[in-house]
Amino acid sequence: MKTSTIVLFATAVVPLTVSLAFANPAMLPKHPGYPMDKAIDPVTGQSLANDPGQANARNREALNNAAIYDDNRSKQNLLFNQNDERLLEKPGAGLLPKVEGPNITIAPPVKEGTKVTAAPE
């Protein structure tokens, strides 16, 4: 039982580790980052920035770009409703809209309540 657990664990972890090791940073989206520029580690000589050479992130521009990043996927695309062609005005919740054509009114289901006289015994 222990052997099968180890084999199952290895087949799940090894591909994940390999995929992370061979990830391509060129495929990441370009974005304004922190201005690390050409900061280099004195020991290894590698760049200290994740994205060297990127411009500094300006607040307003960064917020706008973050806000519109996912618009194409998340915006609502409703189908055209032919019944909306008749609408002239939408007065609000609980009220019927004004439309071209016949005015439809809905009468209340109860016009008057039943009156019961109290007969004390």
Buried (B, 14 or more C-beta within 10 A) or exposed (E): EEEEEEEEEEEEEEEEEEEEEEEEEEEEEEEBBEEBBEEBEEEEEEBEBEBBEBEEBEEEEBEEEEEEEEEEEEEEEEEEEEEEEEEEEEEEEEEEEEBEEEEEEEEEEEEEEEEEEEEEE
